[in-house]
């Protein structure tokens, strides 16, 4: 099992916990931000009645954020803590056309699905109020669609219930996934009515919180919104987080968002109303070149849970893959996947020859679109690391981080070139030889 795009649930046999080898990252920082006691994972709703948390977990793609979030949910999804609602944006929405209104609709749909699946009984009167409000908005959307001679949203009237309202939300989301023209009309109507919209959903969240406590299910709601870094373009990701920050802060419920690493430049703005926790790669080699043996051993466990040790010619072959991964679980699985492609079927195992071929191929791919200007930045980064000094923030690093040309560790003060890029002929010629 070396599919690098599939996150592991903490109960899965392949799951490995890297939380104690991530440098300055501490899992308890997430719990404290959520006002959870890290000792017994309890939440005091009375103390936090007016204190809802919006938390951004910021890290590079492939660092293992999703698996970490699933582990956190496993610990917090309980009667004494939260009713966790996991929203995977790349599964539920169109990553090529997404706005914050789409995410809010998806959160509501996922909440209704979870309430129904876990048989939480919600007062029909508040569902009726929500259903009536959305029916009015859909009528407004259909009026706009008729004007442009498009296909209207077809909504059947029904007795207000979790099931009927879930049907309405599913229809709205289907409209968002349809033509861009119809999606924009839905978004426009929701934005134009946002003051009323946010009051409705905040009232609904408060009601659900009361019901959860009454039925001894949980103390409060917690949304976990994952996959923002998979939204197609940096411009769209920026608009969701930056342009919609005002609306985001008006939604009064506990929420964790993953934050793409290139949007960390918004940190000061976001910290005015939210908490940001950095989630770095695992450091397998320090700035001074020393190997971090505990981290390497954890990665060996990560590999051998998936591939039996007998399927490698020697331990050093596995260790080479680990070092070239740069501390990224996803990158390591990608290297192993390619090594398996190049392995000699007659031998029946992955040897150093296959591993070297995989690294050469991935090195060429990783460096394919690096510009001369990028290489000058990489040279400056190498010089700083050779001197043992940190590299200050600069706009020039954002695209390099986003594209995993460079990797970030600890609290962001330590950056290094992706080892696969270092192995490329381009890097060796322009940075090392010069």
N, C-alpha and C positions, 0 to 999 in steps of 0.2 A: 504494500500500500504506500506508494510514493506520489500520489496525486497532490500537488502542492497547493491547489486552490480550495481544498476542502478543510475547513476548521474542525478541530477535534473537541467533542464534548468532554467535560471532566470525568464522566463515568466511562468513557470509551477506553478500551484496553491500550490504545496507542497514545493516550494523553500523557504528557510529561510537563511537570510544573517547573517553569523557569523563573518564577517570581523572585527567588532569593539570589539569582545570579544576574540581575539586571542593573547592577551598579547602584545608583542612588534612588531608583524607583522602589517604592515600598507599597505593597498592596493596601496597607492600613490607611494610606493617604486617601484612597478612594472611599473607604468606609467612613473616615472622619469627615470628608467633604459631604457625604450623604447623611451625616449626623447619626451614624450607626456606631454602637459600641463594638469595637473590634474583639473584645473579650468574649461576649456571648451573642453577638450579632442581633441585638435588639434595637428597636426604634421607638423613641418616646414621642408620640404624635402630639401630646398636649404641649410639651415644651416647644415643638417645632410647628405649631399650628399656622403661623404666618411666615414660615422659614423654609420655603421649597428650594431645592437645590437644582441648579442647572450646571452640569459638569461636562467638560470636554476632555476626553481621553485622547491625547495627541501623540501620534507616532507614525513611523513610516510604514508603508504598505509592505506586508510580509513579516512584520515584527511579531505577530501573534496576538493582536488586539482582540480579535473575535473569540479566540479560545479563552483568553483572560476574562473577557466579559461573560462568557458562558459559565466560567468557574465562579465568578462573583454572583451571578444570578442563582446558581445552585446553592450558594450559602445564604442568600438574602430572601429567597422565595419561600416565605414561611409565615405562620400566624403571628409571630412576634416581630416581623420586619415588613417585607414588601410583597405586594402582588405584582410580580414582574411581567411586563409585556415587551417581548423582544420583536423589534421591527427591522428586518433585513431589507434595506432599500433596493439592493440589486435583484432581490427575488420578487418584491411586491410592486416595484415601480419601474419606469422606463429610464434607465441611466443616461440615455441620449437626449432626454427632454424632461427635466425635473425642476420644480420650484418648491419653495417652502410650503405653499398651500397644499401641494400634493402630499408632502410628508405629514402634515397635520391630518389630512383626510385618511391617510394610511394608518396613522396612529389610532384614530377612532375606530377604523375597521378592525384592526388587530385587537383593540381593547374589547370590542363586542364579541369577537371570536373567542377570546380567552374567557370572558364572563360566561358565555354560553357553554364552552367546553367544560368549565369547572363548576357549572350549575350554580352560579351566583345569581340570586334573585334580586332584580332591580325594580324599583317602584315604576309602575306603568305610567303614572302621571308625568314623570320627568321624561320618560321615553316619548310619550305623546307630544310633549312640548318640543323636544328635539326633532322629532319626525315632522311636525308641522312646520318648524322653522326651515328645515332642509327642503321640504316640499315647495315652500314659497320661493326659495332660492333656485330650485330646479325649474320652476315656472319662469323665472327671470332669465335663466340660461336658455331655455327653449325659445323664449321670445327673441333673444339675440340670434339663435341658430336659424329660426324661421326667416329672419331678415336677410341672412346670407344663404338661404335655401340649402341648408345642411340637414343632416339627420338628427332629430330631436332625441333627448334622453327619455326612454320609456319607463315610467314609474307606475306600478300598480298600487292602488289604494288598498290598505289592509288595516286590521286591528293593530294598534301600537303594541309592539313586543320586541324583545331582543332580536328575534328572527326577522321580523319585518324591517326593523331599522338597519340590521346588518345587510339586508337586501338592498336598501336604499344606498348605503355607503358603498356597497360593491358596484352598484350602477354608476355612482359618481366617479369612483376610481376607474371603472372601465372607460368612462368618458375622458378621463385624464390620459388614459393609455391609447386613446383613439387618435383622430387627426389632431395636428398641432393647433388648428384653428378652433376646434371645439374645446380642446384643453385650455387654450388661452381665454375662452369665454367663461368657462367654469372658474378659472383663477380670478378673472376680473370681477365676477359677481361676488366671490368670497372676499376679495380684497376690499371692494367697495362697502361691504357689510361687516368688515372685520371687527369693529368695536362691539357690535352685537354678537358676532360669532364667538369671540373670545369670552364674553360674559356667559354665553350659553354653555360652552365647553368647560369653563371653570366651575360653573354651578354643577354641571354634571359630574366632574371629577370629585368635587366635594361630596356630592351625594353618594357616589361609588365608595369613597373612603369611609363614610358612615356605615354603609351596608357591609363592607368588608370587615369592619370591626364588630358590628352586631352579629354577623354570621361566623365570627371567629376564623376568618380566612387569612386576614393580614391586617396590618395597621394602616397601610396607605399604598397608593399606586406608585410604581416606578417604571417609567418607559426607558428602554435601552434601544437607541436608534443607531444602527450599525451600517457601514458601507458607504458613507459619504465620500470617501476617497475614490470610489468606483464611478462616481458621476463623471460623464464623458470628458468634459473640458474644465480646465482650471478656472475659466471665466464663470461658468455655471456654479462651480463649487464656491467661488468667492461671493457670488451674488446671494447664494443661499445663506451663507454665514454672515457676511458683512452687511449687505443691503437689507436683510430681513432681521437683523439683530433686535430692532425695536419691537417687532411683532413677537419674536421668539421669547423675549423677556416678559411679555404680558401673559404667557401661558403658565398658569400657576399649578404646576405639578412637578414632582421629582423626575428629572430626565438626565440620562447620560447620552451624549453624542460622541461618536468618534470624530476626531478632527484631523484632516489631512495635514501632513507635516509642513507643506508649503504655506498653509494658512496660519502658522504660528506667528507670522508677522502681525497678525491682528490681536496678539496676546493682550496688550495694554487695553485695547478697546473692550475685549471680551471680559477681562477681569473686573470691569466696572460692575458687572451684574452676574458673573459666573465664576466657576473655579476651573482651572486648567491643570491637569496632571499629565506630565510627560511620560511616555511609554517607549523606552529606547530598545534598540537591538541588544542582544546579549554580547558583552565584550569578551571575545576569545583571545584577543591580544591587546595589551596595553599600549599607551603612547610610547613607552620606552622599549617596546618590542618584546617584553616578557609575556609568556603564555599564561593564560588564566586556566589552570588545570581543572578547577572545580566546574567551570563552564564547559570545558571540553568533555569532561566525563558525563555531564548532563546530556550533551549532544550525542555522545556515544549511546547512552540509554535510549535517546530519541530514535536513533537509527536502528538499534538492535531490537526494539519493540516491533519494528516494521519488517526488517530483513534479518534473517538468521545469520549469525556470525560466520557460519560455514559457507555462505554465499559470497564471501570476500576472500581474496588470496592472503591478505594480512591486515592486521589492525592499522598499520600505517596508511593503507589505502583509504580507510574510513576517515582517519584523522586529516588526511589531505583534503577530502571533501569538506570537512568541518571548517578547516582554516580558510578555504576559498569561499565558503558561505558568508563569511564576515559576521557571523552571529545571527543570521536570519534563518529561522526554521524553514520558511518557504523557499529561500534560495538553496538551502541544503537539499531539500526534496527535489528541486529542479535539477541540481547537479547529479543526484543519484538516478533520477529518471533518465537523463542523457547517458550516464555511464552504463546503465542497463541496456540502452539501445546499442551502444558500441561494444558490449561484452561479447566474447566468443561463445556461441551456443554450445560448441563441442566441449569447452572447458567446464561450463556449467556454473561459473562464478564471475564476479566482477574483479578484474585485476587492475594493477597500476596502469597498464597500457590503455585499457578502456577508460579509466578515470582521467588520464592525461588527454585523451581525445575529447572527452566531454568538456573538460576545462578549456581546451583550445577553442572548441566550437562556441561555447558560451561567452568566452572572452571576446571573440570576434563580434558576436551579436551585441554584447553589452556596450561595445565601443563604437558601433557602426555609425552613430549619428553625433559623435562628439566633435565639436568645432575646435578650431585653433584657439579661440578665446577661452573655451572651456578648459583646454589643456593648460593654458597659462594659469588659470585658477587652481587647477589640480597640482601644478608645480609649486605654487605658493603654499598650498595646504601641506604638501609633503615637506617643504622647508620648515614650516612652523612645527610640524610634528617631530621632525628630526632634531629641532632645537628644544623640544619639550615644552612648547608654549601653545596656548589655546588660540583658536582662530575666531576673531570677532565676527558678529553678525554683519551680513551684507546681502543686498538684493541678488547679487550674482550667484549665491548658493541655492536659491529657492528651486530653480528648475533642476539643478544637479541633484538635490535631495529628492524632489518629486520623481525623477527618473532613475533613482537609486544608483547614480554614478558615484555619489558619495554616501556614506552611512554615518548615522549619528548615535552617540552613546552617552551614558550618564544623564546629566540634565541639559545636554545640548552643547556643552563646552568642548567635548571631544568629538571631532569628525575625522574620518579617514576615507581614503578612496576605496571603493568596492574592490576587493581582492581580484575579482574576475576582470575588472577594468585594468587593474595593475598588470595582469598577465597578458594583456593585449599587445600586439606589435606596435600599435599606434602610441600607446602610453609609454612603452619601453623606449621608443625612438625619440619622442618629443619631450618626455619628462626625465627619463633616466639617463639616456645617452647624452642629451644636451646639458 
